[in-house]
Amino acid sequence: MVNRRKQQVVSGFESCDSGSFYFPVKPLHLNHDTFWFESMNSSSPQRFDAIASNYATSEVHRSSPTLARLHELVPHVQSVCDIASGAGHTGLSFAGIASRIVAVDPAPNMLAQVRDLASKRCVTVETVEAYAESIPLPSSSFDLVVCRLAAHHFSDLPKAMSEMTRLAKPGGFVAVIDMEGDEDADLDALNHEIEVLHDPTHVRSCTAKHWQELFAANGLHVEACENRCREIPGGLTIKRWCELGDSGGEALQSIQDRLACVPPEWLSQLEITIDADGGFRIPVRTLLIFGRKPVETGQ
């Protein structure tokens, strides 16, 4: 156990009074491709730095049926790495289960929220400032590598998947919970349009089929893939959704106007409902995919 009253350096991680560790590492400029993804992601850390406190209290991020389902799927794990952690709710949900929790995020203010939440809960956590596509941590380090509600921001998703797989121990697990794309091209295009209006740093919501292909490409055996999940079973108003993302009044109005023009059957298929006041409510529809890394892999 770390003495939470003392300042000390342990294996390159500096502890603080909260009992958390901070490892300030910038994304590495290894080659042209690495620079490309950093520059493509460059607006995300600034945006999420500005709204980090929203994520600390967000009802979407604090807990959800998919997070509870992940805990049902995961066997006992000693070490967890939370990729693109935001305020750290997913990783910190394993407090009392895992003896090591690491949060990775490129936004310094998000990591500050992680440390603050960990301190309030008397949980020891390590934080690493890095992009998902280039994580300065040793291979085969974690029983569980998880990414929740963040992968749709990644500019190089295959590279991020490769990194997550690399970090998992042989026999360990990789789990992703993310916004779900639609197999229907028209519905997918509408979903994408609304997501970008809400958050300009949104890149793409992938379908279950695409996620299964990504897991297979990384040699992961898919043990569960559950789609059409709801982060908020009762739905979230567009107004509240935009408040959490600090989207602004213009974006809110644009989303309302766009949805007002959508055929009712499209709204039904996307599980978007209309309140009595005419406002729209979204389910925050997601999928969960959970895979095991083979014991014999050399990654």
C-alpha positions in Angstrom: 0.0 0.0 0.0 1.1 3.5 -0.8 1.5 5.9 2.2 -1.1 8.5 1.2 0.5 11.1 3.5 4.0 11.0 1.8 5.4 12.3 -1.4 7.5 9.7 -3.2 8.5 8.5 -6.6 7.7 4.9 -7.4 8.8 3.4 -10.8 8.6 6.7 -12.5 5.2 7.6 -11.1 5.0 10.5 -8.6 2.5 10.0 -5.9 0.5 12.7 -4.3 -1.6 13.1 -1.1 -4.6 11.7 -2.9 -2.9 8.4 -3.3 -2.9 8.8 -7.1 0.0 8.8 -9.6 0.6 11.1 -12.4 2.7 10.2 -15.4 2.7 13.2 -17.8 3.7 11.8 -21.2 3.1 13.5 -24.5 2.3 11.5 -27.6 5.5 10.3 -29.2 6.7 11.7 -32.6 8.1 8.4 -33.9 7.3 8.8 -37.6 5.1 10.6 -40.1 2.1 8.4 -39.3 2.4 9.1 -35.6 2.5 12.9 -36.3 -0.5 12.5 -38.6 -2.8 11.0 -36.0 -1.7 13.5 -33.3 -2.5 16.4 -35.6 -5.8 14.9 -36.5 -6.7 14.5 -32.8 -5.2 17.9 -31.8 -8.6 19.5 -31.3 -9.9 16.8 -29.0 -7.8 17.4 -25.9 -8.5 21.1 -26.0 -12.2 20.5 -26.3 -12.4 17.9 -23.6 -10.1 20.0 -21.3 -12.8 22.6 -21.4 -15.7 20.3 -20.5 -13.8 17.9 -18.1 -16.0 18.9 -15.1 -19.1 18.0 -17.1 -17.8 14.5 -17.5 -17.1 14.1 -13.8 -20.8 14.5 -13.0 -22.3 13.2 -16.3 -25.2 10.7 -15.8 -24.2 9.1 -19.1 -20.6 8.5 -18.0 -21.0 7.8 -14.2 -22.8 4.5 -14.7 -24.9 2.7 -17.2 -26.4 -0.8 -18.0 -23.4 -1.5 -20.3 -20.9 -0.8 -17.6 -22.8 -3.1 -15.2 -22.9 -5.7 -18.0 -19.1 -5.4 -18.5 -18.7 -6.2 -14.8 -20.8 -9.3 -15.3 -18.6 -10.5 -18.2 -15.2 -9.8 -16.6 -13.8 -12.4 -14.4 -11.7 -11.3 -11.4 -8.9 -9.0 -12.6 -6.0 -7.5 -10.8 -5.1 -4.8 -13.3 -7.2 -2.5 -15.5 -6.2 0.1 -18.1 -8.9 2.6 -19.0 -8.2 4.0 -22.5 -9.4 7.6 -23.3 -10.7 7.5 -19.8 -12.4 10.9 -19.6 -13.1 11.5 -15.9 -12.2 7.9 -15.1 -15.6 6.5 -14.2 -15.0 3.2 -16.0 -11.6 2.4 -14.6 -12.6 3.6 -11.1 -15.6 1.3 -11.1 -13.0 -1.5 -10.6 -11.8 -0.1 -7.3 -11.9 -2.8 -4.7 -11.6 -5.4 -7.5 -8.3 -4.6 -9.3 -5.2 -3.7 -7.3 -3.9 -1.5 -10.2 -6.0 1.0 -12.2 -4.4 3.1 -14.9 -6.3 5.9 -16.7 -5.0 7.1 -20.1 -6.3 10.3 -21.8 -4.7 13.1 -23.9 -6.6 15.8 -22.0 -4.8 17.0 -18.9 -8.0 18.3 -17.3 -9.7 15.0 -17.7 -6.8 13.3 -15.9 -7.1 15.9 -13.1 -10.8 14.9 -12.8 -9.7 11.2 -12.6 -7.3 12.1 -9.7 -9.9 14.2 -8.0 -12.5 11.4 -8.1 -10.0 8.8 -7.0 -9.0 11.0 -4.1 -12.6 11.4 -3.0 -13.0 7.7 -3.1 -9.7 6.9 -1.5 -8.6 5.0 -4.6 -5.1 4.7 -5.9 -4.9 5.4 -9.6 -2.2 6.1 -12.2 -2.8 8.6 -14.9 -1.0 8.7 -18.3 -1.4 11.6 -20.7 -1.3 10.0 -24.1 -3.4 9.3 -27.2 -5.0 5.9 -27.7 -2.9 5.3 -30.8 0.5 5.6 -29.0 0.5 4.6 -25.3 3.9 4.7 -23.5 3.2 1.6 -21.3 4.8 -1.8 -21.5 3.2 -4.6 -23.5 1.2 -7.4 -21.8 0.7 -5.3 -18.6 -3.1 -5.6 -17.9 -5.7 -8.2 -17.3 -8.3 -5.8 -18.8 -7.9 -3.0 -21.3 -11.2 -1.1 -21.7 -12.4 1.9 -23.7 -15.8 3.3 -23.1 -17.6 6.0 -25.0 -14.5 7.3 -26.6 -13.5 5.2 -29.6 -15.7 7.3 -32.0 -13.2 10.1 -31.5 -10.2 8.1 -32.6 -8.7 9.2 -36.0 -6.8 5.9 -36.4 -9.0 3.2 -34.9 -7.0 0.2 -36.1 -3.9 1.6 -34.5 -5.7 2.2 -31.3 -7.0 -1.4 -31.3 -3.5 -2.6 -31.9 -2.3 -0.6 -28.9 -5.1 -1.9 -26.7 -4.4 -5.5 -27.7 -0.7 -5.0 -27.1 -1.3 -3.8 -23.5 -3.5 -6.8 -22.6 -1.7 -9.8 -21.0 -1.9 -13.1 -22.9 -5.2 -14.5 -21.7 -6.4 -11.0 -20.7 -9.3 -9.1 -22.1 -10.1 -6.1 -24.3 -13.5 -4.5 -24.0 -15.0 -1.6 -25.9 -18.3 0.2 -25.2 -19.0 2.8 -27.8 -21.6 4.7 -29.8 -23.1 2.3 -32.4 -23.2 2.9 -36.1 -26.1 1.6 -38.2 -25.9 -1.0 -41.0 -28.5 1.0 -42.9 -26.6 3.6 -44.9 -29.3 6.3 -44.6 -29.7 5.9 -40.8 -26.0 5.8 -40.4 -25.6 9.0 -42.3 -28.2 10.7 -40.2 -26.7 9.4 -37.0 -23.3 10.7 -38.1 -24.7 14.1 -39.0 -26.3 14.5 -35.6 -23.2 13.3 -33.8 -21.0 15.9 -35.6 -23.4 18.7 -34.9 -23.3 17.7 -31.2 -19.5 17.3 -31.2 -17.3 18.4 -34.1 -14.5 16.1 -32.9 -16.7 13.0 -33.6 -15.1 10.8 -36.2 -17.2 7.7 -36.7 -19.6 5.3 -34.9 -18.8 1.8 -36.0 -21.2 -1.1 -36.5 -21.1 -4.4 -34.5 -19.8 -6.1 -37.7 -17.0 -3.6 -38.0 -16.0 -4.1 -34.4 -16.0 -7.8 -34.8 -13.7 -7.5 -37.8 -11.3 -5.2 -35.8 -11.2 -7.7 -32.9 -10.5 -10.6 -35.3 -7.8 -8.6 -37.1 -6.0 -8.3 -33.7 -6.3 -11.9 -32.9 -8.9 -11.4 -30.2 -11.5 -14.1 -29.6 -14.9 -12.3 -29.2 -16.7 -13.7 -26.2 -19.6 -11.2 -26.3 -20.9 -8.6 -28.7 -24.1 -6.9 -27.7 -25.6 -4.1 -29.7 -28.6 -1.7 -29.5 -27.7 -1.1 -25.8 -28.9 2.1 -24.1 -26.6 4.1 -21.8 -29.7 6.0 -20.6 -32.7 3.5 -20.5 -35.2 6.4 -20.3 -33.5 8.5 -22.9 -31.6 11.8 -22.7 -33.1 15.0 -23.9 -31.2 16.7 -26.8 -31.0 19.8 -24.5 -29.2 17.8 -21.8 -27.0 16.0 -24.3 -25.8 19.4 -25.7 -25.3 20.7 -22.1 -23.0 17.8 -21.3 -21.0 18.4 -24.5 -21.1 22.2 -24.3 -22.4 22.1 -27.9 -24.0 25.5 -27.7 -27.4 26.9 -28.6 -26.8 26.9 -32.3 -25.9 23.2 -32.4 -28.9 22.4 -30.2 -31.3 24.2 -32.6 -29.7 22.6 -35.6 -30.1 19.1 -34.2 -33.8 19.9 -33.2 -34.5 21.2 -36.7 -32.8 18.3 -38.4 -34.7 15.7 -36.4 -38.0 17.5 -37.0 -37.5 16.8 -40.8 -36.8 13.1 -40.3 -39.4 10.4 -41.2 -41.1 9.0 -38.1 -40.0 5.5 -39.0 -36.3 6.6 -39.0 -36.7 8.1 -35.6 -38.3 4.9 -34.4 -35.5 2.8 -35.8 -32.9 5.0 -34.1 -35.0 4.8 -30.9 -35.3 8.6 -30.8 -38.6 9.7 -29.1 -40.4 13.0 -28.8 -41.4 14.5 -25.5 -44.7 16.3 -24.9 -43.0 19.7 -25.4 -41.8 18.7 -28.8 -38.2 18.1 -27.7 -36.3 15.0 -28.8 -34.9 12.4 -26.5 -32.0 10.0 -27.6 -31.2 6.6 -26.0 -27.4 7.2 -26.3 -27.3 3.9 -28.2 -24.2 1.8 -27.8 -22.7 -1.6 -28.3 -20.4 -3.6 -26.1 -17.8 -6.0 -27.4 -15.6 -8.1 -25.2 -12.7 -10.3 -26.4 -9.9 -12.4 -25.0 -6.3 -12.2 -26.1 -4.9 -15.8 -26.8 -2.4 -17.1 -24.3 0.0 -18.1 -27.0 0.1 -14.6 -28.7 3.4 -12.8 -28.7 1.9 -9.3 -28.8 
